[in-house]
């Protein structure tokens, strides 16, 4: 795909072109979750690290620049090759003179709160208006036991967060896993630089477990051992050295989901190369959900294929793959019968309230949705065109763009919000259209 800037990222709206069907191999960008993890780990390793097939999006660029602000590494971003080179400067970590701003980047902000515990001085980390509403209290409660003083500036448990650093000593702490597994990942990754062993006990039930598995897999790849007792306790022995060198990011399973659902609702076939059965990304299990709904699927070692067919509703617990709930909801809108998507309360505190957003926008399209605090019941039908509000949420924009491939008259407002995780989304969508050969 062309590196030319996509004017749709600056447009007020995009009208999606419908499509009769397709049979394509679609290459999606690298995993946002893995890119963020490799960046954080590399910044603490003391070794030069090259991250290939990195996702270069708003979130990962925010994290790269935030890490550089501590002064101990540089992050050189090459957009042409999708590569980030993290190089130690030889200087100690110090709190930056200005606040660190991460926009709407939730995972980077969580990682940075703990990371600031290693930097001498006082660091303030903040984000956009929605980020300043998102709860960080569980992480703030867990850090003092490890030596880190981290507090919400306004006393409400949300950013801006003030961290007095140079104090991440390690030790034992406990944390709730009920709001976000990224808090646990933040502690595990930053225990790399602790002076003593770090033991993290989960005080209740850990949500979104696959994201912690991704953290452990990324650490294991660079030679860091984490001892564990299931999802109850994680121990990071002190004195370990993460190796530098080269790591390669696998394709983003969340980004893949839009094209799997496109195949599902259009009775078409899509192949996603570079990701397969060995992936730790929880969102790959959307493939199994689509198979249950009536698709044919093939999951190999290095590719995933979905072929759409007549869809029917299912009952499914989506706690382990919340980011692809909007994608599944669109598939449900075209399925016969009712799809009951449950155990998704965490979606209330994402970039927007995604349960409310998906419910509202599907109803605009004439689809019956029963909204619950932690669930959506979607009865499939024949959606009609509508102008979709996207709530500054990349996943809402991309999800409803897929609906527009089948339903005429779908207009996506603020299409540029996709840059948070998939800046080439609209160009990738173009590759499904046979008359747009220049994009292939």
N, C-alpha and C positions, 0 to 999 in steps of 0.2 A: 504494500500500500504506500501511496505517496507520502512523503514527509511534509508536503505543503500544508500549512495551517488550514483547518476545516472551518469555513465561515459559519457553519451551523453552530459552532461553539459560542459564537457571539450573537446569534439570532434571538429574537424574542420568542419565536415558535418554529416548529417544523411540522409539516403535514406528511405523515408516513404514507409511502406508496404501497398499495396492496400487491400481492404476489400470488400467482396460481399454485406454485409449488417450486421445489428445488431439489437438487441432489449435489451437494457440495462438501468439500473439505474446508473447514473454517479454522483459521489459526487465531487463537485468542492470546492476549498479552499475558505476561508472567503474573504469578499470584501476588496480590497485594499483601496478604497476610505473611507469606514467606519473605517477600522483599523487606517488609518492616522488621521481621525477626532477624534476618541476616544483617541488616543495617545496625540494629541495636547490639547484636552480638559482636560484630566486627569492630564497633566503636569501643568495646570493652576488652578486646583481645590483645591489644598492643602489637598486633601484626598487620601488615598490609593485606587487604582482602579485596578481591575483584568479584563483584556480583554480576553474573551474566544473565541475560533474559530478565533483567530487573523490570518491574512495573514502574514506569516513569509517569506518575500521576500526581495530582495535587497532594494527596496524603503522603506519598513517599518522598516527594520533594520537600514538603514541610519538615518531615523527620530528618532528612539529610541536612537541611540548613540549621535545624535546631541542634543536632549533634555537633556540627561545626562550631556553634556559638560557644561551646564549652572550651574550645581552643586546643583540645588534645589530639584532634584528627582533622583532616580535610576530606571532603566527599566530592570527588570529581564526577560529574554526570555527563555521559555521552549519549545524547538522544538518538544519534544515528545508529548506534550499535546496541542500544538498550543495556548499557553497562554502567555500573557505579563502582568507582575505585575508592576505597576507604584507606587512608594513609596516616599513620601516627605522625604527629609533629614533634614529639619529644617533650612537649610542654605538659604540665599537669592540668587536670580538669579544674576549671575555675568558673564560678557563676558569671554569666554575661551581665554587662552593665544595663542592658535593656530587657524588657519582658520578652519571653519566648512566645510567639503567636503561632498557633497551628491550625487556624481556621476551624473546619469541622472534622479534623482528623482525630477520631476517638482513640484508636489503638496507639498511635504515636504519643498522644497526651498521657495515656496511662503508663507507657514505658518511660516517658521522660520524668514523670513525678518521682519514680524510684531512682532513675539515673542521676537526677539532680542531687540525690543523697551522697554521691561520690564527689561532687564539685565543691571546692572551697568557696564559701560565701553564701549569699542568699539569692536564690533563683525564683522568679515568678513566671508561671506558665499559664497561658490563657488561650482562648479561642473565640470563635464567633458567638453570636447571640444564643443559638441553640446549644452550643457546647457549654456555655455558661449556665445552662439549666441541667446538664447531665450529671448524675450522681457519682461522686468519687469517694464518698465517706468511708466505704469499707476498706479501701486502700489506705486512706489517711489514718484509720484506726490501727492498721496492721504495722505500719512503718516504725512507730516509736520503739517497739520492742527490739527492732534491729538497729536502733541508734539514730533514726532519722526523724527530725522534727518537720512535719508537713501539715499545713493547715489551710483551710479555705479562707481567703482574704475576707469574704463577707460573712463567714461563720455559717454558711448554709450547706456545706458539703460539696459544693460545685466550684468550678473554676471562676476566677483566677485562684491558683494554688501557689502558696509561698512555701518554699523548701529551704531549710537551713542545712547546708551540705557539708561534705568532708567528714561524714559521720556514719556512713553505712558500714557498720561493724560486723553484722551477721548475728547469729544466735537463733532463738526460737520465737516464732510468732504464730498467731492463728488469724484466719480471715474467712469471711463469709464468701461462699461461691455462688450465692443466689442471684446476684445482679449481673455480674460479668466475670467470665473466666479470664479476661485479659488482665485483671488485677493479679491473679495468681501467676500468669505468664510474666508480668512485669517484675514480680518479686524473684521468680526463678532465674530469669535472665540476668538481673542485676546482682544476684548473689555471686556471680562470677568474680566480682572485685571485693567481696567481703573478706575480712581478716580471719574470721572463724567460720566453721560450718554453719550453714543456714538451714533451719528446719521450718517448713511451712505446713501447718495443719489446717485443713478445711473444716470449718466449724459446723457446716450443714451440708447441703447437696450442691455439687458443682454443676452449673449450667454450661451448655455449649462445650462439652468435654473435648471434641475434636480439636479445638483451638489450642488446648494445652498439649494434646498429642503432637501437634505441629511444632510447638515450642520445643518439646523434648526431642523430636526428630531433627530439628535444625541444630540443636546443641550437640546431639549425638554425631551428626555429620562432621562437626568440627572438633570432635574428640573430647567433649565435656560429658561427664557422667552425672546423672541425677538418679538417686535412689528413691524408690517410691513404695508406698503401701496403697495400691489401687489409686483411687482418687481422694484418699483421706489424708495422705501425708507425703510430702516431697522434701528430700534432703539433698542439698548441693554441697558436697565436700569442698572445703577451702583449698586454695593453692593450685587449682587447675588452670591450665593454659589452653584457651581456644586457639586452634591452629589458624593461620592465615591461608593465603593462597586463593584458589578459585572455587566458587560455588555457582551452581546454575539453578535458577528458579524455574519450577515447573509451571505450566499454564494455570491460570486462575479458574478454579472450579465455579466460583460465583459468576464470573464473566461468561464462562461456558454455558451457564444455565439458560441464558436468553436464547441461544441458538438451538439448544436441545428442545426447549419449549416451542420454538418456531417450527421445528420439524414435527413435533407432536401435534400441533393444532392445524398444520397444513397438510398432514398426511405425507410428509416429505422425509428425506434422508439427509443426515448430517454426520460427518466424521470429524472428531476433534483429535488431532495428533498431539503427542508429547505428554499425555497424562493417561493413567491406567489404573489397574487393580491395586497397585501398591501405594497409591496416594493416601496421605493422612488427612487430606482436606475433607472435612465432614460433608461439604456440599456435593461431593461426587455421588452421594447416596440419593440425590435427586433422580439419578438414572433408574434406581430401583422403584422409586415412586411412579415414574412415568411408565415403567414396565407394568406395574400393577394397574395403571389406568388404561392399558391397552396397547402400548408401544412395543415394538421389537427392539431389543438392545443387544449390543456386543461390547463387552469390556475386556480388552486385551491388556498386555503388559505396557503398551505404549500408545494406545488409542482407545477412544470411546465412540461408538456408533449408535445412533438412535434413529429408528424409522417409525414415523407416526402411523396411527391407525385410528379407528373409531374409539373415542375416549369415553370412559365411564367414571363416575365418582368413587372415591375411596375415603376411608377414615384413616388418618395418619397423625402421629405424634411428631412434630417438627422441632422439638427442643434442641436437637443436636445439629440442626442446619437452618438456623433462623434467617440467614441472609438470602436464602432462596425461597422463602415463603411467598414473596410477591410473584416470583416466577411461576410457582406451582398454582397460585391463585388464578393467574391468567389461563393456565391449562384447564383449571376447574371450570372457568367461565364458558368453555366450549365443550365440556363433557356432559354426557347424559347423566342425570341424577344429581345427587348432592355430595360434595366433598367436604368432610369435616376435618379442619386443620386445627390441632390442639397443642397445648403446652407451649405457647408462644408469647407469654407475657413480657419477655425481654424486648420484644419489638416495640413496646410502648416508649422505650427510652433510647431509641436509635436516632439517626439524623432527623427523623421526624417520628411521630407516633404512627408506625407503619400499619398497624391494624386499622386505625381510623382512616388513614390515607387510602389504603387499598379498598376498604369498604366503601368510602365515599366515591372513589373514581369508578369502581365497578358498577355501583348503583347508577352513576351518570350514564353508563353504557347500557342500562336496562337490565342488569343482572341482579338477581335477588341474593342479598347477603345478610346473614344473621350475625351480628357482631357481639362478641362476649369479651370479658376482660382479658382472657388468655386464649381466645379461640375465634375462628371464623368458620361459618357454615355457608358454603357457596353452592347455589343451585344453578347448574349450567343452563344455557339457553342460546339465544341468537343475539349477541351484543350488537349495538348500533354505534355509529360514530359519535364522538364527543371531544370537547376540548379538555385536555387533561392537565390539572394543576399538579406540579411536581414537588412542591414543598421544599425546594432546594435539596432534594434527595435524589442522588444518582440512580438508586435502585428503582424508584418509582418511575423515573423517566424511561429507563431502559426496558422495564417490564411492560409498560403500556405501549411502547414503540413496537414490541413484538405483537401485541394485539392488533396494531394497525396494519401488520402484514396481511391479516385475514379480513379485517373489518374496515371498510372504506370510511373516510372522514374522521380518522383519529388524528388530532392535533396535539402535539407535545409542547407545552409551554416551558420556557427556560431550558432548552435542550443542552446548553453548555454545562449544566450541573453534572453531566456524565464524566467530566474531566477529573472528578474526585477519584475515580477508580479505573476508568476505561476511556481515555481521551480520544481513542480512535474508534469508538463504538459506531458512530454514524457511517464511517468509511467501511468498517467491517460489515455492517448491515447492507451497504451497497453491493457487496460481493455476492449476495444472494440473487440479485437481479441480473438476468442474462443480458440485458441491453446496456449494462454499465461495464463494459469490458475493460475500460481504462483503470478501473479500481482493482482489478484482479491481478 
